[in-house]
Amino acid sequence: MSLTELKYIINQKVTIESYQSTFVILNVDNRTVKITLNNKKEFWIKNKGNAPLKYFESHPLLLDYNYSFETVYLNSKVDNIDNFIIDFKKAIDDKTQGWRDWKKYIVQENFFTFDTFKKNLLDGSGRLIDAPNIITKNIVEVCEKLGVKVKISEPLSSRIPEYKLLMIGNNYIIAKEFKIQPNKIYTVDKQ
């Protein structure tokens, strides 16, 4: 989506009229706008909104899609686990700014639990985190500061930032492209 197409509705107060997995229909000043979602990655709509439409090319919610993931492994024991976890959490929250739960990057459902994470800290070996490299960089700095040795895996692939974010209040959609349908903005008859 070019900003040119959206510039007329960005920062305008909108209400979500309808949505499905491939589109969202917004009411903007008694006009209806249909936006198609191309290569949608995440969709979090819990209410009808009624807030300004925001558009982002850079945002903490986009980290998982616009940065390559790396896995960090422990190569030495952690002396003070409680202090380490506090600094570890801060290092993640510094980048996610609270938009994602910090444990998301250490826990894998039915495979890698928080208890496994703490056991690895005690043993001084095993996986520490799997996260976007902008986060793992912070984690490595925490480990260096606390004298914990780690090894970083090579990313499986490099990513070029290309995903965008639309927000309406606390509702959001992450996709590669948002397109306003032909007949871009049209009036809806309200009976």
N, C-alpha and C positions, 0 to 999 in steps of 0.2 A: 504494500500500500504506500502510495506516495503521500507525503504530508500535504501535498496540494489538494488531494481528494478529501482529506479529513479536516483540513484547516478550518472549515466552516462549522464543524461540530465539536472540535477539541475545546475543552474547558466550558462547553455548554452543559447545562443541567439536562440529564437524560433519564428516561425511565425504560427499563427493559420490558418490552411488550411480549416477546416470545423468544425462544431459543431452542436449538437442537444442536447436535454435535458438529454440524457444519456451518451454522450461521447463527446470528443474533439479530433481532429486530428491535430497534430503539425508537422511542418517541422523543423527538427533539422539537420543542416549541410547537406542539400540535402537528408536527410533520413526522412521517415514518421513514426510517432509514434501515435498509437491510445490509448487513455487513457479512460477507462470506469469509469463512475461516479456512485458509489454505495451510495444510500441514500443521494442524492444531496439535499441541503437545500437552497442554493443561487447561482445564476449564473449571473454574470455581465460582458458580453462581448460586447463591443461597437466598437472595431476595430480589425484589424488582428494582432496587437501586433508588433512583431519584437523587442523583448526585452528579457533579461534573464528570464528563468523560475525560480521562487522562490517557496519554500515549507515551510509552517509554521505549527507547532502544537500549537503555542501560538501567538496570534495577536489580536489587538482590534476588528477586524471584527468577531472573534470567540466567543466573550463574550456572545452574545445572545444564543449561542448553547451549550456552555460548562459550563455555570453557571446557577444555579437555579434562577428563578425570585422571587422577593418579592415585595409586595405592601406596600408603606409607606403612612400612613394617618396622617393628621394634628390634633392636640389636643389643639392648642392655636394659637392666631392671630400672624401675622408677623408685626413687628413695621414699618420697612422700606422696602417696597416691592421691590423697584428698586435695593437696595443693596443686598437683599436676592436673587433676580433673577440672579444678576451678580455672586454671590458666588455659587449659585445652578448650573448655567451653567458651571462654572470652575470645579466644583466637577465632573460633568459628562465628560467634555472634558478631564480631567486628565486621565480618564480610556480609553475613546474612541479615544483619540488623533486625533480628527477631522475626523475619518473614518465614523462616524455616526452623523447625526444631533441630537443635544441634545434634541430637542423638540419631537423626536420620542418616548421617554420614558414617556412623559406627555400627549400627544395628541393621542386620538383614533378616527379615522375617523368616522364622523357622530354621535359621542357619547360624547367625552370629548375634548373640544376645549381649546385653549390657554386662551381664556376669562374665561372659567370655572376654569382653573388652578388659574388665578389671583383672581377670586371671592373667591375661597377656601382660598387663602392666606389672603384676607381681613376678611373673616368670621371666620377663625381659625378652620375650620373643612372640612372634605372631603378628597378625594384622592389627594396625592401629586405626587407620581411617582410609576410606575410599571416597574421594571428594573432588570437586573442581580444583584445578591447580592453583587458583587464586586463594583458596582456603588452605590447601596443603602447604603452601609457602609459609603461611602464618603458623601452622602446626610445627613445621620444621624449626622455625625461629624459637618457638616455645621450648622445643626439645633441646636445642642448642643452649638456650639460656639455663635450663635445668640440668644440663649434662647428660641427657638421654640420647643414646646413639640410635639412629634410624637409617633405613634404606628406602629409597623412593623407586617405585617401578616406573618404567617408561609408559607414557600414555598410549593406549591402544590406537588412538587416532587423534589428530589435531582438529580442533573445531574453529571455524570462522564465525565470529558473532553475526548471526543472521536472524535470530528470533526476536520478536517484539512483544510488547505487553500492552493490553488495553485494560484500564481499570475504571470501574464505576463504583465509588465508595469502596467497600471491602470485596466486591465482586471483581474477578479478573479472568482474562483469557490470554494464554500464551500461544502464539502461532508464528509461522514464518512470514505469513502475509495476511493482511486484512484488505478485502476489496469491497468497496461500496458497489452494489449492483447497478446495472444500467438503469436509467431513469433515477439516478442517484438519490434524490430526495423528492418525495411526493406527498401530497396532502391526503390525509385520511378523513373521510366523512364520519363525524361522530353523531350518532342518532340519539 
